[in-house]
Amino acid sequence: MGIFDKLFGKKSIPNTTKQNPPPDPPQDTKELMGEDRFWKLIETSKVNSQGNYEKQQNELAKELNKLDAIDILKFDNRFCTFRGNAYKWELWGAAYIMNGGCSDDCFSDFRGWLIGQGKEAYYNAMSNPETLSILNHDMDNVDWEGLSYVPMICYEQKTGNQMPKGIQENIEITGEEWEEEGDDLKNKYPKLWSRWGFE
């Protein structure tokens, strides 16, 4: 289920703060949450959801709602940093195979999903996208959209205000560009292609 359903009423991310607490004042920072703390929150959400990506979004919201607003923003800054670092042609090629095509927006959602898979999966894929072939992912039943929006929703619940921009995420893609036509992706990523290729 997409984030628009969450925002506009079909489904809402749970607010687990105490009933009617005074809102946190809106705050802004470019500071990043410590990496160990960040990955612990991601891992907790993944374990508690038993690998269900939609449930993981709710589990992450539960964890973030325990934090002060400033720490939610620090979490988002770290999330955006990791997502920006993953703006690589090599990972886009992997997402293209796994999804049977992948737009820029789709690739942004993919990178959020990848972060949600945890520290080991993220760094493995950053160094070798073929490692994604071992992950439990069913494109017919799993939508990549969602996790990236959780900090924003939690911050707004916490403060009653829109979340500040925080850091500027990297928007310059790196790596070696691939060709959509022909066998370029098939040859680059044989393991991914054998599992998700669309011939």
C-alpha positions in Angstrom: 0.0 0.0 0.0 1.4 3.4 -1.0 2.3 6.3 1.1 -0.6 8.3 -0.2 -2.9 5.9 1.4 -1.1 6.4 4.6 -1.3 10.2 4.3 -4.9 10.5 3.2 -6.7 8.0 5.3 -6.8 4.5 3.9 -4.1 3.5 6.3 -2.3 5.5 8.9 1.1 5.0 10.6 0.4 4.5 14.3 1.2 7.3 16.7 2.5 5.5 19.7 3.3 8.7 21.8 1.4 9.2 25.0 -2.1 10.4 24.7 -2.3 14.2 23.9 1.3 15.0 24.8 2.5 18.5 24.3 4.1 18.7 20.8 7.8 19.0 20.5 8.9 22.4 19.1 9.9 22.2 15.4 13.7 22.0 15.1 16.2 21.9 12.3 19.6 20.3 12.1 22.1 18.9 9.5 23.5 16.5 12.0 23.4 12.8 11.2 22.2 10.1 13.7 25.1 7.8 14.7 25.4 5.0 12.3 25.2 2.2 14.9 22.0 3.7 16.4 20.5 4.2 13.0 21.1 0.6 11.9 19.8 -0.7 15.2 16.5 1.1 14.6 16.3 -0.4 11.1 17.1 -3.9 12.4 14.5 -3.7 15.2 11.9 -2.7 12.7 12.8 -5.5 10.3 12.9 -8.2 13.1 9.6 -7.0 14.6 7.9 -7.1 11.2 9.3 -10.6 10.4 10.5 -9.4 7.1 7.1 -8.0 6.0 8.0 -4.7 4.3 4.7 -3.0 4.8 4.6 -4.0 8.5 8.2 -2.8 8.8 7.0 0.7 8.0 4.7 0.6 11.0 7.3 -1.0 13.2 9.8 1.8 12.2 7.2 4.4 13.1 6.8 2.8 16.5 10.5 3.1 17.1 10.8 6.7 15.8 7.8 7.8 17.8 9.8 7.0 20.9 12.4 9.6 19.9 12.4 13.4 20.2 11.7 15.3 17.1 15.3 16.4 16.7 16.4 12.7 16.7 13.8 11.8 14.1 15.3 14.5 11.9 18.8 13.2 12.6 17.5 9.7 11.6 16.1 11.1 8.4 19.4 12.9 7.6 21.2 9.6 7.9 18.6 7.8 5.8 18.9 10.5 3.1 22.7 10.2 3.2 22.6 6.5 2.7 20.0 6.8 0.0 22.1 9.4 -1.8 25.2 7.3 -1.5 23.3 4.5 -3.3 22.4 6.7 -6.3 24.6 4.5 -8.5 24.1 3.2 -12.0 25.1 -0.3 -10.8 22.2 -0.4 -8.3 19.8 1.1 -10.7 20.6 -1.7 -13.1 19.8 -4.2 -10.4 16.5 -2.5 -9.6 15.6 -2.4 -13.3 16.0 -6.2 -13.5 14.2 -6.9 -10.2 11.2 -4.7 -11.2 11.1 -5.4 -14.9 11.9 -1.7 -15.5 12.6 1.1 -13.1 11.9 4.9 -13.3 13.8 7.5 -11.3 11.0 7.6 -8.7 11.0 3.8 -8.6 14.7 3.8 -8.0 14.4 6.2 -5.1 11.9 3.9 -3.5 14.2 0.9 -4.2 17.0 2.6 -2.4 14.7 3.2 0.6 13.7 -0.5 0.5 17.4 -1.5 0.3 18.2 0.5 3.5 15.3 -1.3 5.2 17.0 -4.6 4.5 19.7 -3.7 7.0 23.3 -2.8 7.3 24.8 -6.0 5.8 22.4 -6.1 2.8 23.0 -2.4 2.1 26.8 -2.5 2.1 26.9 -5.8 0.3 24.7 -4.4 -2.5 26.8 -1.2 -2.6 29.9 -3.2 -3.3 28.2 -6.0 -5.4 24.6 -5.7 -6.6 24.5 -9.4 -7.4 24.2 -10.0 -3.7 20.6 -8.8 -4.0 19.8 -12.2 -5.6 19.8 -13.9 -2.2 17.3 -11.5 -0.6 13.7 -12.6 -0.1 12.0 -10.3 -2.5 8.8 -10.9 -4.5 8.1 -8.0 -6.8 4.6 -9.2 -7.4 3.7 -8.8 -3.7 6.2 -6.2 -2.4 6.0 -2.5 -3.2 9.2 -0.6 -2.6 7.4 2.6 -1.7 6.9 3.6 1.9 9.9 3.4 4.2 11.4 6.7 3.0 8.3 8.6 4.2 8.1 7.3 7.7 10.4 9.9 9.4 8.5 12.8 7.8 5.1 11.5 9.0 6.5 10.8 12.5 8.1 14.2 12.7 4.8 15.9 11.7 2.9 13.8 14.3 5.4 14.7 16.9 5.5 18.5 16.3 2.4 19.4 14.3 4.7 21.0 11.7 6.3 19.9 8.5 9.7 18.4 8.8 12.6 20.7 7.8 14.7 19.9 4.8 17.7 18.8 6.9 20.6 17.8 4.8 20.8 18.0 1.0 20.7 14.5 -0.4 23.2 13.6 -3.2 21.4 13.9 -6.5 24.4 13.2 -8.8 24.4 9.7 -10.0 27.7 7.8 -10.1 29.1 4.7 -11.7 29.0 3.1 -15.1 25.8 3.7 -17.2 24.2 0.6 -18.8 22.1 0.1 -21.9 18.5 -0.8 -21.7 18.5 -2.5 -25.0 20.4 -5.7 -25.8 22.1 -8.0 -23.2 24.0 -5.4 -21.3 22.2 -5.9 -18.0 21.9 -9.7 -18.5 25.7 -9.9 -18.9 26.5 -7.6 -16.0 24.2 -9.3 -13.5 23.7 -12.9 -14.4 22.5 -14.0 -11.0 19.9 -11.2 -10.8 18.8 -11.9 -14.4 18.4 -15.6 -13.7 16.0 -14.9 -10.9 14.1 -11.8 -12.1 15.1 -11.4 -15.8 12.2 -10.5 -18.1 12.8 -12.4 -21.4 
